[in-house]
Amino acid sequence: MSLAFFLRYPNPYASHVISCDVISREFTPSGSLLTTRIILKTATLPRWAPRGIVSRSESWILEESEVDPHGKVVRCLTRNLDHVKSMQVRETQTFSQVEEGCVGFFFFTFASCLNAIFQRKTLQTTEASIVSGFGWGLTKQIENYGLARFRKNVQRV
C-alpha cells in the first residue's frame, strides 16, 4: 500500500502533474517514515474566473506523509503553497490496512483471523478543506467550484 502511494507521480494518467520531488525523508525513533515532497501541478480556470485572478495556472503543492509500519497506516497532508488568497486547499488522507472478517468483532476465533490475514484490504479516508479569501462577491463561488472539482476527482478514482 505505501509503495503504491509513493509511486503515484509521475505517471502517464496524471498528466496534470508536471514534477514531483522529495525534499526530505527520515525515520522517527518509533520506526515511522516521514517524507516531504513538493509537487508542481497544472489546472484550468473556470470560464467565469476574472482574468488575472491568478498569475499562472500552475500550483506548487506540499505533501507531508507518514508511513507507520507498526500501525499499518499511511497518513498524508497536502496543501497548496501559492494562490492561497484565491483558494487554499488542505487535504488529509489516511490509508489503513483492514483485515476482512476481523473488523468490528469483539469475539472471533483464531482460525477466522488467520484466514483474514490473506484477505487484507485498504480503507481510505479523505477530508478536504477549501477556503477562499478572494472577496468581491466571488468567495462562495470559488469555494463551491473547488469543492465540486474535488468531489469529481474523488469519484473518478
N, C-alpha and C positions, 0 to 999 in steps of 0.2 A: 504494500500500500504506500509506504513512504517513498519507495523508488519511483513509482508512477507519478507521485506528486512532484518530485524534483525534475522529472523528465517531461513535464507539460510543455515547457518552452525551451527552445524553439521547436515548432513542428509545422508541417505544411497545412494543417487545418486551422491554425491560429495565425492567419496572415496579418491580423491587426497588431501582432507583437513584432516590433522591429528588432529589439535586442533584449537580452536578459543576462545580467552579470552578478556574480556572487561578490558581495562587499566583505562579508566576514562569515566565518564558520568556526565554531568552537564547541567543546564538550563541557558540560557542567559537572561538578563533583558527583552528582547523582547519576550521571551517565546519559543525560539527555543531550541531543544535538541541537544547537541554536544556529540558525542560518539567517543572514540578512541579504536580500537580493534587491537590485534595482532593475526595474523593467521599463522599457520605453514602448508605449502603445500609441496607436493612432485611432482616431474615431471621426465620424462625420457629425457635423452640427445639424440640428433640425432647420428646416426652411424658415421657420418663424423667428429664429435667433437673429438679433440685430448684428449687423456687420461690426466686427471689432470687439465682440463680446469676449473673445479670447484671441491672443496674438497668433496662435497656431493650433492645428488640430491634433498635435502630438501631446502626450502627457507622461510625466515621469511618475512611476508607481513604486512605493517602498513596500517590500514584503518581508515580514519578520515571522519566522516559523520556529517551532519546537517539535522535535521528534522524541517522544518519551517511549523508549523500548520496553520499559517495565510495565507501564500502564497501557501499552499498545495504542497510543493516541498520537495523532499529529494535529497541532494547533497552528493556525496561521492568521495573522492580521495584515491586511493590505490597506493602503491609503494613498491617495494622490498627493503629490508634493507641489504641484502647480495648479493654476486655475481654481484655487480653493475659494476665492470670493464668488466666482460664478457657481461652482458646485464642488462640494467636498464629499467624497465617498470613502467610507470606512467599512470594510468587510471583514467579518470574522468567520473562519471556517474551522470545524473540528471533524476529524475523521477518527473513528474509534472502531476497534475490532469487536464484532458481536458474534458470539458463538450461538448459532441457532439451536434451540432446544434447551438452553440453559438460562436464557434471559427471562426475567420476570418470575422465576420459580424459586420459592424458598426451600422446597424439598425436592431433590432429584436424586437419581441413582448415579453411581459412579459410571456404570456402563453407558448411560444416556449421554453423560458429559464427554466421555471418551469418544463416543461416536460423533458428538457435536464438534470436536476439535477438527475433524476433517471436513466440516461444513461451515467454515468461517465466512462471515460476510462483513461488509464495512458499512457503518452508519455515518452519514454525513449530515452535519448541522451547519447551516449557513445563516448568518444575520448580517444585515447591512443598514447603514445609516447614511442618508443622502440629505445634505443640507446646503441651501443656497443663501448667500448673503448679498446677492446682486442688487435687490431692491427694484425701484422703478416699476413696481407692479408685476414684475416677472418672477419673483421669488417662488411662488407656488407653482407656476407653470414649469419652471426649470426643475424643481424638485419632483413634480409629477412625471416629467419626461425622463428624468434619471431613474425613478422607481420603475416606470414601465419598461425601460430598456433592461434594467437589472432583472426584472421578472421574466422577460422574454429570453434573456441569456441563460437563466437558471433552468427554464423549461426546455431549452434546446439541448442542454447537456443531459 
